[in-house]
Amino acid sequence: MKLFVDDIRDPPDATWIVTRTSAEALAVLQSGAQDDELSLDHDVGGEDTSRPIVLWLAEHGG
């Protein structure tokens, strides 16, 4: 799986799963999907950042 997290931009091609918030990205990761590649926008919009995603990955061996 290739996970793309960005509130504005689109992925380079249609092979990416697109999420627009850190909560959406975490839902995908928590579903058990195996991540092969990640594209994380730091400032996902407003107060949201990719930090919760990185912390979850660190805690769960991602």
Secondary structure, 3 states (H helix, E strand, C coil): CEEEECCCCCCCCCCCEEECCHHHHHHHHHCCCCCCEEEECCEEECCEECHHHHHHHHHCCC
